[in-house]
Amino acid sequence: MKNKTALKGGTYSIVLTAIVLAILVVVNIFAQALPSSVTQYDISSTKLYSISSNTKVVVNALKEDVTIYWVVQNGKEDDVIEKLLDKYDALSDHIKVVKKNPDIYPTFTQKYTSDEVANNSLIVECGDRNRYIAYSDIYVSNGSMYTGNNSTSFDGEGAITSAIDYVVNSEQPKMYILNGHGEAELSTTFSNQLTKENIETEEFSLLTSNEVPDDADFVLINSPASDISEEEKNMLEDYFNNGGKLLVMAGPVESGDLPNLYSLLSDYGVKSDNGVVVDTDHDHYAFQAPYILMPTIESSDITDPLLDENYYAIVPIARGLKVGNTDKDVNVTSLLTTSDEAYSKAAGYNLTTYDKEDGDADGPFALGVDVTQNENDGQMIWYASSYLVDDTYNSYSSGANLDLVMNSISALVGQRDAVSIRSKSLQYNYLTISDSTSSILKLVMIGVFPIVYLAVGIVIVVKRRRANEAC
């Protein structure tokens, strides 16, 4: 009787073990059939294999079919690009990824670009619109003139999402750049980011025009060296009062002042001081230079993405703004502010000391403001520094300055969800294993562990049987 009971118990354990093993095999087969976007979890520190919410907004809004051609020879596929394309393919039924082997289709890329196309380049197409994404636009190399080191970042998501947005939208935002006052050229990084964000640019002068062009989505005034005329000021004010959008980056000038330009702000209760702001609070300046300001970032739709990611803006050589009362129907929001220990040096570019002197204006100051009309949606976003998107200071801020300006542009053109997608640094160590090690790991996980589990079950059954026999 005892032997029969033990035999039944042993048979039950063996059957249960076999069932568990069968379930594991079925689950493993099922998991292998699933796309990698479902079975693989991104644990990389920079979320290299993840898709941002901004991309999901663009993709989820698709109403037309988009094809992403992956130009690559067999055996030379980039694993990171492949996983990223799997993510896009899984996001929407409107996206289709098609691999094109140049050995089989040697002339395929000629209708899209005259460039020599490297492996793992991409072409995004929708109808008669397309964009070519070179491999060098996905893996971006950046050299530093200060450290002498080169760094590489992965901008695959930014490049692909930008291309999708471009091919499905025939009309893109247009920015007119005011000139005629010694304005600085756009920095390379800023210019490249505008292209990536599909923002068309064109220069114009109010000295030869009677008004801002009708097709302007917004006007940029970038680092003027001299003041605008009274007539130009009136035209810009009319533009703003009729719902126009202005983005201004204008700080102290080496000689003279900008009274007409800054009267655009003073009309709405924002006064400016013609000096260079110095902040003596150690938490509010960088590089032991009190004029290279690290302001407090105030909460707003424009600045919250920076606050969420714990970034700091670097604002060099800035004018101080004071937000006061106005009888105009506008909302004025401070975006960047100094500490209470800040003051404005009346000597400007000619300052010889950071100490407060007679004639220096007391802070605190705003360094960036958002002026929005309640009635007609006119908007001015104003930064009181001419060097905000200078390549050097943008690099010092780890790209936060550029993000701040691009978020401002998104607010002006009514695309608050279309903030910049940051590239992802590749400056970390990969866990690299050989094929033989990979095979051993698979053998251990799929073969050894189940066998050990079975062996443990058999040992337990045998022990129970012997214990029953002893009784």
C-alpha positions in Angstrom: 0.0 0.0 0.0 2.8 2.3 0.9 4.7 1.5 -2.3 1.6 2.3 -4.4 1.2 5.6 -2.6 4.8 6.5 -3.2 4.6 5.4 -6.8 1.5 7.6 -7.3 3.3 10.5 -5.7 6.4 10.1 -7.9 4.3 9.7 -11.0 2.4 12.9 -10.1 5.6 14.8 -9.6 7.1 13.6 -12.9 3.9 14.4 -14.8 3.8 17.9 -13.2 7.4 18.5 -14.1 6.8 17.4 -17.7 3.8 19.8 -17.9 5.8 22.7 -16.6 8.6 22.0 -19.1 6.1 21.8 -21.9 4.6 25.1 -20.8 8.1 26.7 -20.8 8.8 25.4 -24.3 5.5 26.7 -25.6 6.1 30.1 -24.0 9.6 30.3 -25.4 8.3 29.5 -28.9 5.6 32.1 -28.6 8.0 34.7 -27.3 10.3 34.2 -30.2 7.4 34.8 -32.6 6.7 38.2 -31.0 8.4 41.3 -32.4 11.4 42.6 -30.5 9.5 45.8 -29.6 7.4 43.7 -27.3 9.9 41.2 -25.9 12.9 43.5 -25.3 13.1 46.1 -22.5 15.3 49.1 -22.8 17.6 49.2 -19.7 20.3 51.5 -21.3 21.1 54.6 -19.3 20.2 56.9 -22.2 17.1 54.9 -23.3 18.8 54.3 -26.6 16.1 51.8 -27.8 13.1 53.8 -26.5 10.7 56.0 -28.4 9.8 59.4 -26.8 6.3 60.7 -26.3 7.0 63.4 -29.0 7.4 60.7 -31.6 4.2 58.9 -30.4 2.3 62.2 -30.9 3.6 62.5 -34.5 3.0 58.9 -35.4 -0.4 58.5 -33.8 -1.6 61.5 -35.8 -0.7 59.8 -39.1 -3.5 59.4 -41.7 -1.4 58.5 -44.7 0.9 55.6 -45.3 4.6 56.2 -44.7 7.4 53.9 -46.0 10.8 53.8 -44.4 13.4 52.3 -46.8 16.4 50.8 -45.0 19.3 50.8 -47.4 21.7 48.1 -46.2 23.6 45.1 -47.5 22.8 41.7 -46.0 25.0 41.0 -42.9 25.8 44.7 -42.3 22.6 45.7 -40.5 23.1 48.0 -37.5 21.5 46.4 -34.4 20.5 49.8 -32.9 18.9 51.0 -36.1 17.1 47.7 -36.6 15.6 47.8 -33.1 14.6 51.4 -33.6 12.9 50.6 -36.9 11.0 47.8 -35.2 9.7 50.3 -32.7 8.3 52.5 -35.5 6.9 49.6 -37.4 5.0 48.5 -34.3 3.7 52.0 -33.5 1.3 52.4 -36.4 -0.2 50.5 -39.2 0.6 53.5 -41.4 4.3 52.9 -41.1 6.0 50.2 -43.2 9.7 49.4 -43.1 11.2 48.0 -46.3 14.8 46.8 -46.5 16.6 47.6 -49.8 19.9 45.8 -50.5 22.0 48.0 -52.8 23.6 44.9 -54.2 20.2 43.9 -55.5 18.8 47.4 -56.2 21.9 49.4 -57.2 20.0 52.3 -58.7 17.2 52.6 -56.1 18.5 55.6 -54.2 19.3 57.7 -57.3 15.8 59.1 -57.5 16.1 60.4 -53.9 19.6 61.7 -53.6 22.8 62.1 -55.7 25.0 61.4 -52.6 26.9 58.2 -52.2 24.6 56.3 -49.8 26.3 54.4 -47.0 24.9 51.2 -45.4 22.2 51.8 -42.8 21.0 55.0 -44.4 17.3 55.6 -44.6 14.8 57.1 -47.0 11.3 58.2 -45.7 8.6 58.6 -48.3 4.9 59.5 -48.3 3.3 60.1 -51.7 5.5 62.4 -53.7 7.4 63.8 -50.7 10.5 62.1 -49.4 13.6 62.8 -47.2 17.0 61.1 -47.3 18.6 60.4 -43.9 22.3 59.7 -44.3 24.0 57.4 -41.8 26.1 60.3 -40.6 22.8 62.1 -39.7 21.9 59.1 -37.4 25.3 58.7 -35.7 26.4 62.2 -35.3 30.1 63.0 -34.4 30.8 66.2 -32.4 34.3 67.5 -31.9 35.1 69.9 -29.0 37.5 72.7 -29.7 38.0 73.0 -25.9 38.8 69.5 -24.9 40.0 68.2 -28.3 37.8 65.1 -27.8 35.3 63.7 -30.2 31.9 62.4 -29.0 29.3 60.4 -30.9 25.6 60.7 -30.3 22.7 58.6 -31.7 20.0 60.8 -33.4 18.0 58.1 -35.1 14.7 58.9 -33.5 15.1 62.7 -34.0 16.0 62.2 -37.7 13.3 59.7 -38.5 10.5 61.5 -36.7 11.5 64.8 -38.3 11.4 63.1 -41.7 8.0 61.6 -41.1 6.6 65.0 -40.0 8.1 66.5 -43.2 6.8 64.0 -45.7 3.2 64.0 -44.3 2.9 67.9 -44.1 3.3 69.9 -47.2 3.1 73.1 -45.3 5.8 73.7 -42.7 6.3 76.7 -40.3 8.1 79.6 -41.8 10.4 81.9 -39.9 11.4 85.3 -41.2 14.7 86.6 -39.9 14.9 90.4 -39.5 18.2 92.0 -40.9 19.6 95.4 -41.5 20.9 96.1 -38.0 24.1 94.1 -37.8 22.3 90.9 -36.7 24.5 87.9 -36.0 24.4 84.9 -38.2 22.6 81.9 -36.8 24.9 79.5 -35.0 25.6 76.2 -36.7 23.8 74.2 -34.1 20.7 76.4 -34.1 20.5 76.4 -37.9 20.8 72.6 -38.0 18.1 72.2 -35.4 15.8 74.5 -37.4 16.3 72.2 -40.4 15.7 69.1 -38.3 12.4 70.7 -37.0 11.3 71.4 -40.6 11.2 75.1 -40.1 11.7 77.1 -43.3 13.7 80.3 -42.9 14.0 83.5 -45.0 15.7 86.8 -44.3 13.8 90.1 -44.8 14.2 93.8 -44.0 11.6 96.2 -42.8 13.6 99.0 -44.4 12.5 97.8 -47.8 9.0 96.4 -46.8 5.9 98.1 -45.6 5.0 95.2 -43.3 5.9 91.7 -42.1 5.2 89.2 -44.9 1.8 87.5 -44.7 3.1 84.0 -44.7 5.3 84.5 -41.7 4.5 82.1 -38.8 6.8 84.2 -36.6 9.7 86.7 -36.8 13.1 86.2 -35.3 15.2 89.2 -34.2 18.6 87.7 -33.4 21.4 89.6 -31.8 21.1 93.1 -33.4 24.2 95.3 -33.0 22.2 98.6 -33.5 18.7 99.8 -32.9 15.7 99.5 -35.2 14.0 102.7 -36.5 10.8 104.2 -35.1 9.0 103.1 -38.3 10.2 99.5 -38.0 9.1 99.5 -34.4 5.6 100.6 -35.4 5.4 97.9 -38.1 6.5 95.2 -35.6 4.0 96.5 -33.1 1.2 96.4 -35.6 2.2 92.9 -36.5 2.1 91.8 -32.8 -1.2 93.6 -32.2 -2.7 91.7 -35.2 -1.8 88.3 -33.8 1.8 88.1 -34.9 4.6 86.2 -33.2 8.0 87.5 -32.3 11.1 85.7 -30.9 13.8 88.2 -29.8 17.3 87.4 -28.5 18.9 90.8 -27.8 21.3 91.7 -25.0 23.6 94.6 -24.3 25.4 96.1 -27.3 29.0 97.3 -27.2 28.1 100.8 -28.2 24.8 102.7 -27.8 21.5 101.2 -26.8 18.3 99.7 -28.3 15.6 102.0 -27.1 13.2 101.5 -30.0 13.5 97.7 -30.0 13.0 97.5 -26.2 10.1 99.9 -26.3 8.2 96.9 -27.8 8.5 95.4 -24.3 8.1 98.6 -22.3 4.7 99.2 -23.9 3.5 96.1 -22.0 5.0 96.9 -18.6 8.4 95.3 -19.1 11.2 97.7 -18.4 14.9 97.0 -19.3 18.1 98.3 -17.9 20.9 99.2 -20.3 23.7 97.4 -18.6 25.2 94.0 -18.0 23.6 91.9 -15.3 25.9 90.5 -12.6 24.7 88.0 -10.1 26.8 87.5 -6.9 24.9 84.5 -5.7 27.2 81.5 -6.3 24.3 79.3 -7.3 23.3 81.7 -10.1 26.5 82.0 -12.1 28.9 79.6 -13.8 32.7 79.3 -14.5 33.6 81.9 -11.8 32.2 84.6 -14.0 29.2 86.5 -12.4 28.1 87.7 -15.8 27.7 84.1 -17.1 24.3 83.6 -15.4 22.6 80.4 -14.4 19.1 81.8 -13.7 16.2 80.1 -12.0 14.0 78.5 -14.5 10.4 79.4 -13.8 7.6 76.9 -14.5 5.7 77.3 -17.8 4.8 75.2 -20.9 8.1 76.4 -22.5 10.4 75.6 -19.6 8.8 72.6 -17.9 10.6 70.1 -20.1 13.9 71.5 -18.9 12.8 71.4 -15.3 11.6 67.8 -15.6 15.0 66.7 -16.9 17.0 68.9 -14.4 18.7 71.0 -17.0 20.1 74.5 -16.4 20.2 77.3 -18.9 23.4 79.4 -19.3 22.7 83.1 -20.1 25.8 85.2 -20.7 26.0 89.0 -21.0 22.4 89.8 -20.4 20.2 92.9 -19.8 18.0 93.0 -16.8 14.2 93.0 -17.3 11.7 94.3 -14.7 8.1 93.0 -15.1 5.6 95.7 -13.9 2.0 96.6 -14.3 0.3 97.4 -17.6 -3.1 98.6 -18.7 -2.8 96.4 -21.9 -4.8 93.1 -22.1 -1.7 90.9 -22.0 -0.3 88.2 -19.8 3.4 88.5 -19.0 5.2 85.4 -17.7 8.8 85.4 -16.5 10.7 82.4 -17.9 14.2 83.0 -16.4 15.0 85.0 -13.2 18.1 86.0 -11.3 18.6 85.9 -7.6 17.9 88.8 -5.3 21.6 89.5 -5.1 21.8 90.5 -8.8 22.4 94.0 -10.1 22.9 95.6 -13.4 26.4 97.2 -14.1 25.8 100.5 -15.7 29.2 100.4 -17.3 28.0 97.6 -19.6 30.8 96.1 -21.7 33.2 98.6 -20.1 32.8 97.2 -16.6 36.1 96.9 -14.6 34.8 95.3 -11.4 32.0 93.0 -10.4 31.4 95.0 -7.2 28.3 97.1 -7.0 28.9 100.7 -7.7 26.9 103.9 -7.7 24.5 104.0 -10.6 24.2 100.2 -10.8 20.5 99.1 -10.7 19.3 96.6 -8.1 17.8 93.2 -9.0 16.2 90.8 -9.1 15.7 90.7 -12.9 13.9 88.6 -15.4 16.2 87.4 -18.2 13.4 85.9 -20.4 9.7 86.8 -20.7 6.7 85.6 -22.5 4.2 88.3 -23.5 0.8 87.0 -24.8 -2.2 89.0 -25.8 -5.5 87.7 -24.5 -7.6 89.0 -27.4 -5.8 88.1 -30.6 -3.1 85.6 -29.6 -0.2 87.9 -30.4 2.9 86.6 -28.6 6.4 87.8 -27.9 9.0 85.6 -26.4 12.0 87.7 -25.4 15.5 86.7 -24.1 17.7 89.5 -22.9 21.0 87.9 -24.2 22.4 87.8 -27.7 24.4 84.7 -26.9 21.8 82.2 -25.8 22.2 79.8 -28.7 25.8 80.6 -29.3 27.5 77.2 -29.9 29.9 77.7 -27.0 27.3 78.5 -24.4 24.9 76.0 -25.7 27.6 73.4 -25.2 28.2 74.6 -21.7 24.5 74.1 -20.9 24.5 70.5 -22.4 22.1 71.7 -25.1 19.6 73.1 -22.7 19.8 76.6 -24.2 18.9 75.3 -27.6 16.1 73.2 -26.1 14.7 76.3 -24.4 14.7 78.3 -27.7 13.2 75.4 -29.7 10.5 75.0 -27.1 9.8 78.7 -27.5 9.5 78.3 -31.2 7.1 75.4 -30.7 4.9 77.6 -28.5 4.9 80.4 -31.1 3.8 78.1 -34.0 1.2 76.3 -31.9 3.0 72.9 -31.7 3.6 72.6 -27.9 4.0 68.8 -28.2 6.6 69.0 -31.0 9.5 70.0 -28.7 13.0 69.0 -29.8 13.9 65.3 -29.5 17.4 65.2 -28.0 20.1 63.0 -29.5 21.4 60.2 -27.2 25.0 60.0 -26.2 26.9 56.8 -26.9 29.7 57.6 -24.4 29.2 54.6 -22.2 30.5 51.0 -22.2 28.7 48.2 -23.9 28.4 44.8 -22.5 29.9 42.8 -25.3 30.0 39.0 -25.5 31.3 36.6 -28.1 29.1 34.2 -30.1 30.4 31.3 -28.1 29.5 33.0 -24.8 26.1 33.7 -26.3 25.6 30.1 -27.2 26.7 28.9 -23.7 24.2 31.3 -22.1 21.4 30.0 -24.3 22.3 26.4 -23.5 22.3 27.2 -19.8 19.0 29.1 -19.9 17.1 26.8 -22.2 18.8 23.4 -21.4 20.6 23.3 -18.1 18.1 25.1 -15.9 15.1 22.8 -17.0 17.3 19.7 -16.5 18.4 20.8 -13.1 14.7 21.5 -12.2 13.8 18.0 -13.4 16.7 16.4 -11.4 15.6 18.2 -8.2 12.1 17.0 -8.7 13.3 13.4 -9.2 15.5 13.6 -6.0 12.6 14.9 -4.0 10.4 12.0 -5.3 13.0 9.4 -4.5 13.5 10.8 -0.9 9.8 10.7 -0.3 9.6 7.2 -1.6 12.4 6.0 0.7 10.8 7.8 3.7 7.5 6.0 3.0 9.3 2.6 2.7 11.0 3.2 6.0 7.6 3.8 7.6 
